[in-house]
Amino acid sequence: MEKYLFTPRVRLIFWIKYSKIALMLKVKSVKKGGVGYEIGIRGGDEILAFDNFPVVDILDYLYYDDKERFTITVRQSNGDVSTCEIEKDDDETLDLTFVSDNLEIRTCRNNCVFCFVDQMPVGMRESLYLKDDDYRQSFLCGNFVTLTNITEEDAERIIRLNLSPLYISIHTMNGELRKQMLRNRFADKTIEYVKRFAKSGITMNTQIVLVPDYNDGKELEYSAKELFALYPAVQTMAVVPVGLTKYRDGLTPLKNLDKNYAISVLTQISALNKEFKTNFIQPADEFYFKAELPVEPYAFYGSFPQIENGVGMTAKFLKELKSAVKPAVFNKRLLLVCGTSAERFIESMTKLAASYIEGLTARVMAVENEFFGKTVNCTGLLTGGDIAAAAIKYAEKHGYDYDYLVLPANTLRQGTEIFLDDMTVSQLSEKIGKEVLITDGTGKGFYDVLAGKGVKNG
């Protein structure tokens, strides 16, 4: 490895080239013995570029640190700028940590007619009003993005760094309709980006939020066929129902989905998948709940690429539960919470689990969403206040003196015990006078809680 110090002239050219780029990665620490330490990088130095491409964020480092040959441009703490040619083994790393990953969230530039955030009540915690739309979080975390806020440089970077798979909220492949639905005059450009990414080997999973009288019917068929023409780069197309709360004053009037509509959507999707000869279109479980039909079998969902989108969760849960059940004893009475849409499914799962557990009494309580409105019927959007009120009312009405209230983890903010209305699990427990058990969302976790794993029996 040979280190090249820039001459004053080349250094000036480099400064002019990169002075417009405010971002860089400032080194926090360097592990002794790592490649970075060997070439002289130290804490306080700044990584400016890899292979002469200006550094934007930690993704640049992760991509190049995985390569065997590349160049790195560093501004040392004394101001000197130098470039080093790296040659390393595949398992070697620069072993650098940074002051910041430069992954500050990019926000949405759209004003979608169906935006859920616009339907939130005032006074909730600030993070719930954040409209994130960041292609980097799509790659890292599976967040869905519209791609209406990316630049040509972003598009080139996605291809160059192979940021794949991406999760794209396409909604429609009709450019004019997309501009209308997203209320963004540049929204049609995303369609060209998707086609370009597909040609460049970027894999994508897409979603359509289905809004009656907008992107359904013939428009849904058109979008499905246009996206399937990009298969297998576009791996799946999820269809999820529009979510409407009671806080829609002043917003675009939209229709809610009923049972007959859900049946018609599922029928249309089934016919298209038969035409495609693969399960390319994957409807959200909510459609099956609304239609009062069983979800698809486990194999339908393949590797479950849309699981975080509420697609295939039910089939996966059922398979996990059937694998987990075994004889147990738990002499307690439980009250299980769910949203109104999942009531029939959770009741059947509870009956299955309870048939293996001696001494268990378990009832299911479907909670109507008073906070957002009764049209919002999924479990994950229940609040602590609504759950508490429903549990107190249920116990009084049915004379059911249960030992534990059971909740799924998706009612809580990830990694916390806080509901959407900022009530905590301990506050809920105090309000209803009962202990609360949390399931992890899996079929096995569900069975373990019902079987009293980790809970004192008697």
ZIDAKA-V196066 format. One record per residue. RES is the residue in one small letter. SS is DSSP state (helix for helix, strand for strand, loop for the rest). PSI is psi in whole degrees, -180 to 180 (none if undefined). NEAR is the number of other ideal C-beta (glycine too) atoms within 10 Angstrom. Layout:
res=RES ss=SS psi=PSI near=NEAR
res=RES ss=SS psi=PSI near=NEAR
This chain:
res=m ss=loop psi=133 near=10
res=e ss=loop psi=135 near=7
res=k ss=strand psi=133 near=11
res=y ss=strand psi=114 near=12
res=l ss=strand psi=137 near=11
res=f ss=loop psi=141 near=16
res=t ss=loop psi=162 near=9
res=p ss=helix psi=-40 near=7
res=r ss=helix psi=-48 near=8
res=v ss=helix psi=-37 near=13
res=r ss=helix psi=-39 near=16
res=l ss=helix psi=-44 near=11
res=i ss=helix psi=-42 near=12
res=f ss=helix psi=-42 near=18
res=w ss=helix psi=-42 near=13
res=i ss=helix psi=-40 near=9
res=k ss=helix psi=-40 near=13
res=y ss=helix psi=-4 near=19
res=s ss=loop psi=-22 near=8
res=k ss=loop psi=-14 near=7
res=i ss=loop psi=108 near=12
res=a ss=loop psi=-21 near=8
res=l ss=loop psi=148 near=14
res=m ss=loop psi=175 near=23
res=l ss=strand psi=115 near=24
res=k ss=strand psi=125 near=15
res=v ss=strand psi=129 near=22
res=k ss=strand psi=-46 near=12
res=s ss=strand psi=157 near=15
res=v ss=strand psi=128 near=22
res=k ss=loop psi=128 near=13
res=k ss=loop psi=137 near=9
res=g ss=loop psi=-17 near=9
res=g ss=loop psi=167 near=16
res=v ss=helix psi=-39 near=22
res=g ss=helix psi=-42 near=26
res=y ss=helix psi=-39 near=16
res=e ss=helix psi=-33 near=16
res=i ss=loop psi=2 near=19
res=g ss=loop psi=8 near=13
res=i ss=loop psi=137 near=22
res=r ss=loop psi=162 near=13
res=g ss=loop psi=136 near=13
res=g ss=loop psi=-19 near=15
res=d ss=loop psi=161 near=22
res=e ss=strand psi=127 near=18
res=i ss=strand psi=118 near=22
res=l ss=strand psi=-35 near=24
res=a ss=strand psi=154 near=22
res=f ss=strand psi=131 near=21
res=d ss=loop psi=37 near=15
res=n ss=loop psi=9 near=13
res=f ss=strand psi=124 near=19
res=p ss=strand psi=139 near=18
res=v ss=loop psi=136 near=22
res=v ss=loop psi=-49 near=18
res=d ss=loop psi=-171 near=18
res=i ss=helix psi=-23 near=17
res=l ss=helix psi=-33 near=19
res=d ss=helix psi=-47 near=23
res=y ss=helix psi=-46 near=20
res=l ss=helix psi=-39 near=12
res=y ss=helix psi=-50 near=17
res=y ss=helix psi=-29 near=21
res=d ss=helix psi=-17 near=20
res=d ss=loop psi=-8 near=10
res=k ss=loop psi=160 near=12
res=e ss=loop psi=-28 near=11
res=r ss=strand psi=130 near=10
res=f ss=strand psi=170 near=18
res=t ss=strand psi=151 near=15
res=i ss=strand psi=133 near=24
res=t ss=strand psi=126 near=23
res=v ss=strand psi=136 near=23
res=r ss=strand psi=114 near=21
res=q ss=loop psi=166 near=15
res=s ss=loop psi=-21 near=12
res=n ss=loop psi=3 near=7
res=g ss=loop psi=-14 near=7
res=d ss=loop psi=137 near=12
res=v ss=strand psi=132 near=18
res=s ss=strand psi=157 near=18
res=t ss=strand psi=138 near=18
res=c ss=strand psi=137 near=19
res=e ss=strand psi=122 near=13
res=i ss=strand psi=133 near=21
res=e ss=strand psi=117 near=11
res=k ss=loop psi=165 near=18
res=d ss=loop psi=160 near=8
res=d ss=loop psi=-33 near=8
res=d ss=loop psi=1 near=6
res=e ss=loop psi=155 near=14
res=t ss=loop psi=158 near=14
res=l ss=loop psi=-25 near=21
res=d ss=loop psi=54 near=17
res=l ss=strand psi=146 near=22
res=t ss=strand psi=157 near=14
res=f ss=strand psi=155 near=17
res=v ss=loop psi=-38 near=13
res=s ss=loop psi=150 near=13
res=d ss=loop psi=-4 near=14
res=n ss=loop psi=30 near=19
res=l ss=loop psi=36 near=14
res=e ss=loop psi=134 near=11
res=i ss=loop psi=129 near=12
res=r ss=loop psi=137 near=17
res=t ss=strand psi=168 near=11
res=c ss=loop psi=141 near=20
res=r ss=loop psi=9 near=14
res=n ss=loop psi=172 near=20
res=n ss=loop psi=60 near=12
res=c ss=loop psi=142 near=21
res=v ss=loop psi=-21 near=17
res=f ss=loop psi=11 near=20
res=c ss=loop psi=126 near=18
res=f ss=loop psi=-35 near=16
res=v ss=helix psi=-35 near=12
res=d ss=helix psi=-15 near=17
res=q ss=helix psi=17 near=18
res=m ss=loop psi=144 near=15
res=p ss=loop psi=160 near=12
res=v ss=loop psi=159 near=6
res=g ss=loop psi=6 near=7
res=m ss=loop psi=173 near=14
res=r ss=loop psi=148 near=12
res=e ss=helix psi=-37 near=6
res=s ss=helix psi=-23 near=8
res=l ss=helix psi=-14 near=12
res=y ss=helix psi=2 near=11
res=l ss=loop psi=124 near=12
res=k ss=loop psi=89 near=16
res=d ss=strand psi=146 near=16
res=d ss=loop psi=67 near=22
res=d ss=loop psi=115 near=19
res=y ss=helix psi=-26 near=23
res=r ss=helix psi=-39 near=25
res=q ss=helix psi=-25 near=17
res=s ss=helix psi=-45 near=24
res=f ss=helix psi=-44 near=20
res=l ss=helix psi=-39 near=14
res=c ss=helix psi=-6 near=11
res=g ss=loop psi=16 near=16
res=n ss=loop psi=142 near=18
res=f ss=loop psi=137 near=22
res=v ss=strand psi=156 near=22
res=t ss=loop psi=-16 near=22
res=l ss=loop psi=16 near=23
res=t ss=loop psi=-9 near=21
res=n ss=loop psi=13 near=17
res=i ss=loop psi=153 near=19
res=t ss=loop psi=173 near=8
res=e ss=helix psi=-37 near=8
res=e ss=helix psi=-38 near=11
res=d ss=helix psi=-45 near=17
res=a ss=helix psi=-44 near=19
res=e ss=helix psi=-37 near=13
res=r ss=helix psi=-40 near=21
res=i ss=helix psi=-44 near=24
res=i ss=helix psi=-45 near=16
res=r ss=helix psi=-42 near=13
res=l ss=loop psi=-1 near=18
res=n ss=loop psi=54 near=12
res=l ss=loop psi=90 near=19
res=s ss=loop psi=136 near=15
res=p ss=loop psi=158 near=17
res=l ss=strand psi=157 near=23
res=y ss=strand psi=113 near=23
res=i ss=strand psi=127 near=23
res=s ss=strand psi=94 near=23
res=i ss=loop psi=-43 near=24
res=h ss=loop psi=-41 near=25
res=t ss=loop psi=149 near=27
res=m ss=loop psi=6 near=26
res=n ss=loop psi=109 near=18
res=g ss=helix psi=-43 near=14
res=e ss=helix psi=-40 near=10
res=l ss=helix psi=-37 near=18
res=r ss=helix psi=-42 near=24
res=k ss=helix psi=-38 near=18
res=q ss=helix psi=-44 near=16
res=m ss=helix psi=-38 near=21
res=l ss=helix psi=-9 near=25
res=r ss=loop psi=51 near=13
res=n ss=loop psi=118 near=20
res=r ss=loop psi=-10 near=10
res=f ss=loop psi=8 near=13
res=a ss=loop psi=-22 near=24
res=d ss=loop psi=-19 near=18
res=k ss=helix psi=-27 near=17
res=t ss=helix psi=-36 near=23
res=i ss=helix psi=-42 near=19
res=e ss=helix psi=-37 near=12
res=y ss=helix psi=-44 near=21
res=v ss=helix psi=-43 near=23
res=k ss=helix psi=-40 near=17
res=r ss=helix psi=-43 near=14
res=f ss=helix psi=-41 near=23
res=a ss=helix psi=-42 near=18
res=k ss=helix psi=-26 near=11
res=s ss=loop psi=5 near=15
res=g ss=loop psi=10 near=10
res=i ss=loop psi=125 near=21
res=t ss=loop psi=149 near=15
res=m ss=strand psi=146 near=23
res=n ss=strand psi=132 near=22
res=t ss=strand psi=162 near=24
res=q ss=strand psi=151 near=21
res=i ss=strand psi=117 near=22
res=v ss=strand psi=113 near=23
res=l ss=strand psi=119 near=26
res=v ss=loop psi=115 near=22
res=p ss=loop psi=136 near=16
res=d ss=loop psi=7 near=9
res=y ss=loop psi=-74 near=21
res=n ss=loop psi=25 near=26
res=d ss=loop psi=-173 near=22
res=g ss=loop psi=-126 near=14
res=k ss=helix psi=-34 near=10
res=e ss=helix psi=-39 near=19
res=l ss=helix psi=-43 near=22
res=e ss=helix psi=-44 near=15
res=y ss=helix psi=-47 near=15
res=s ss=helix psi=-42 near=25
res=a ss=helix psi=-44 near=23
res=k ss=helix psi=-37 near=13
res=e ss=helix psi=-41 near=18
res=l ss=helix psi=-38 near=26
res=f ss=helix psi=-24 near=18
res=a ss=loop psi=-18 near=11
res=l ss=loop psi=4 near=17
res=y ss=loop psi=141 near=14
res=p ss=loop psi=5 near=11
res=a ss=loop psi=-46 near=18
res=v ss=strand psi=108 near=24
res=q ss=strand psi=-40 near=19
res=t ss=strand psi=160 near=26
res=m ss=strand psi=106 near=28
res=a ss=strand psi=146 near=24
res=v ss=strand psi=119 near=26
res=v ss=strand psi=146 near=21
res=p ss=strand psi=146 near=23
res=v ss=loop psi=141 near=19
res=g ss=loop psi=123 near=19
res=l ss=loop psi=125 near=20
res=t ss=loop psi=180 near=19
res=k ss=loop psi=-5 near=15
res=y ss=loop psi=66 near=15
res=r ss=loop psi=17 near=14
res=d ss=loop psi=127 near=6
res=g ss=loop psi=-4 near=6
res=l ss=loop psi=166 near=14
res=t ss=loop psi=127 near=15
res=p ss=loop psi=129 near=6
res=l ss=loop psi=152 near=14
res=k ss=loop psi=145 near=13
res=n ss=loop psi=166 near=12
res=l ss=loop psi=135 near=22
res=d ss=loop psi=-177 near=11
res=k ss=helix psi=-49 near=12
res=n ss=helix psi=-38 near=10
res=y ss=helix psi=-44 near=18
res=a ss=helix psi=-42 near=21
res=i ss=helix psi=-43 near=16
res=s ss=helix psi=-37 near=14
res=v ss=helix psi=-46 near=22
res=l ss=helix psi=-37 near=18
res=t ss=helix psi=-44 near=11
res=q ss=helix psi=-43 near=19
res=i ss=helix psi=-42 near=21
res=s ss=helix psi=-42 near=14
res=a ss=helix psi=-40 near=12
res=l ss=helix psi=-42 near=17
res=n ss=helix psi=-37 near=19
res=k ss=helix psi=-40 near=10
res=e ss=helix psi=-39 near=13
res=f ss=helix psi=-17 near=15
res=k ss=loop psi=29 near=7
res=t ss=loop psi=158 near=13
res=n ss=loop psi=62 near=16
res=f ss=loop psi=-43 near=19
res=i ss=strand psi=126 near=22
res=q ss=strand psi=107 near=27
res=p ss=strand psi=147 near=27
res=a ss=loop psi=148 near=24
res=d ss=helix psi=-29 near=24
res=e ss=helix psi=-34 near=21
res=f ss=helix psi=-40 near=23
res=y ss=helix psi=-39 near=20
res=f ss=helix psi=-45 near=23
res=k ss=helix psi=-37 near=22
res=a ss=helix psi=-9 near=20
res=e ss=loop psi=45 near=10
res=l ss=loop psi=152 near=13
res=p ss=loop psi=147 near=13
res=v ss=loop psi=172 near=22
res=e ss=loop psi=158 near=20
res=p ss=loop psi=162 near=10
res=y ss=helix psi=-43 near=16
res=a ss=helix psi=-22 near=9
res=f ss=helix psi=-34 near=14
res=y ss=helix psi=1 near=21
res=g ss=loop psi=-123 near=14
res=s ss=loop psi=12 near=9
res=f ss=loop psi=52 near=16
res=p ss=loop psi=-16 near=20
res=q ss=loop psi=22 near=27
res=i ss=helix psi=-37 near=15
res=e ss=helix psi=-9 near=14
res=n ss=helix psi=12 near=20
res=g ss=loop psi=23 near=19
res=v ss=loop psi=112 near=28
res=g ss=loop psi=-1 near=24
res=m ss=helix psi=-39 near=21
res=t ss=helix psi=-46 near=24
res=a ss=helix psi=-41 near=21
res=k ss=helix psi=-43 near=19
res=f ss=helix psi=-46 near=22
res=l ss=helix psi=-44 near=19
res=k ss=helix psi=-43 near=14
res=e ss=helix psi=-41 near=17
res=l ss=helix psi=-45 near=20
res=k ss=helix psi=-31 near=14
res=s ss=helix psi=-22 near=11
res=a ss=helix psi=-26 near=17
res=v ss=loop psi=139 near=18
res=k ss=loop psi=160 near=9
res=p ss=loop psi=136 near=9
res=a ss=strand psi=169 near=18
res=v ss=strand psi=127 near=11
res=f ss=loop psi=100 near=22
res=n ss=loop psi=67 near=13
res=k ss=loop psi=165 near=19
res=r ss=strand psi=130 near=15
res=l ss=strand psi=151 near=21
res=l ss=strand psi=114 near=24
res=l ss=strand psi=135 near=25
res=v ss=strand psi=139 near=23
res=c ss=strand psi=168 near=25
res=g ss=strand psi=167 near=22
res=t ss=helix psi=-30 near=17
res=s ss=helix psi=-31 near=19
res=a ss=helix psi=6 near=22
res=e ss=helix psi=-51 near=17
res=r ss=helix psi=-40 near=15
res=f ss=helix psi=-47 near=19
res=i ss=helix psi=-35 near=22
res=e ss=helix psi=-42 near=16
res=s ss=helix psi=-38 near=13
res=m ss=helix psi=-38 near=23
res=t ss=helix psi=-42 near=21
res=k ss=helix psi=-42 near=11
res=l ss=helix psi=-49 near=17
res=a ss=helix psi=-44 near=24
res=a ss=helix psi=-25 near=19
res=s ss=loop psi=-15 near=10
res=y ss=loop psi=-6 near=15
res=i ss=strand psi=108 near=21
res=e ss=strand psi=135 near=11
res=g ss=loop psi=-8 near=14
res=l ss=loop psi=135 near=20
res=t ss=strand psi=123 near=15
res=a ss=strand psi=130 near=20
res=r ss=strand psi=152 near=14
res=v ss=strand psi=132 near=20
res=m ss=strand psi=110 near=21
res=a ss=strand psi=121 near=19
res=v ss=strand psi=125 near=23
res=e ss=loop psi=140 near=15
res=n ss=loop psi=97 near=21
res=e ss=loop psi=-28 near=15
res=f ss=loop psi=-51 near=21
res=f ss=loop psi=-17 near=23
res=g ss=loop psi=152 near=15
res=k ss=loop psi=-13 near=11
res=t ss=loop psi=-17 near=14
res=v ss=loop psi=108 near=22
res=n ss=loop psi=10 near=23
res=c ss=loop psi=151 near=21
res=t ss=helix psi=-38 near=21
res=g ss=helix psi=-14 near=15
res=l ss=helix psi=17 near=19
res=l ss=loop psi=146 near=29
res=t ss=loop psi=161 near=21
res=g ss=helix psi=-39 near=24
res=g ss=helix psi=-44 near=18
res=d ss=helix psi=-39 near=22
res=i ss=helix psi=-44 near=24
res=a ss=helix psi=-47 near=20
res=a ss=helix psi=-41 near=16
res=a ss=helix psi=-39 near=20
res=a ss=helix psi=-42 near=23
res=i ss=helix psi=-45 near=14
res=k ss=helix psi=-41 near=12
res=y ss=helix psi=-45 near=20
res=a ss=helix psi=-40 near=18
res=e ss=helix psi=-44 near=9
res=k ss=helix psi=-41 near=8
res=h ss=helix psi=-2 near=12
res=g ss=loop psi=37 near=7
res=y ss=loop psi=106 near=14
res=d ss=loop psi=84 near=9
res=y ss=loop psi=163 near=22
res=d ss=loop psi=-39 near=17
res=y ss=strand psi=142 near=20
res=l ss=strand psi=133 near=25
res=v ss=strand psi=127 near=22
res=l ss=strand psi=147 near=25
res=p ss=strand psi=151 near=24
res=a ss=helix psi=-23 near=16
res=n ss=helix psi=-3 near=16
res=t ss=helix psi=-9 near=25
res=l ss=loop psi=153 near=18
res=r ss=loop psi=135 near=14
res=q ss=loop psi=129 near=7
res=g ss=loop psi=6 near=7
res=t ss=loop psi=180 near=9
res=e ss=loop psi=46 near=18
res=i ss=strand psi=129 near=17
res=f ss=loop psi=173 near=24
res=l ss=loop psi=-30 near=21
res=d ss=loop psi=14 near=16
res=d ss=loop psi=5 near=15
res=m ss=loop psi=144 near=18
res=t ss=strand psi=164 near=14
res=v ss=helix psi=-40 near=20
res=s ss=helix psi=-36 near=10
res=q ss=helix psi=-39 near=16
res=l ss=helix psi=-46 near=22
res=s ss=helix psi=-43 near=16
res=e ss=helix psi=-39 near=12
res=k ss=helix psi=-39 near=16
res=i ss=helix psi=-10 near=20
res=g ss=loop psi=26 near=10
res=k ss=loop psi=155 near=18
res=e ss=strand psi=151 near=13
res=v ss=strand psi=132 near=19
res=l ss=strand psi=141 near=21
res=i ss=strand psi=126 near=16
res=t ss=strand psi=155 near=20
res=d ss=loop psi=3 near=13
res=g ss=loop psi=-11 near=17
res=t ss=loop psi=161 near=17
res=g ss=helix psi=-39 near=23
res=k ss=helix psi=-44 near=16
res=g ss=helix psi=-37 near=19
res=f ss=helix psi=-49 near=24
res=y ss=helix psi=-42 near=25
res=d ss=helix psi=-41 near=19
res=v ss=helix psi=-44 near=23
res=l ss=helix psi=-28 near=28
res=a ss=loop psi=0 near=23
res=g ss=loop psi=22 near=22
res=k ss=loop psi=123 near=13
res=g ss=loop psi=3 near=8
res=v ss=loop psi=138 near=15
res=k ss=loop psi=127 near=6
res=n ss=loop psi=166 near=11
res=g ss=loop psi=none near=9
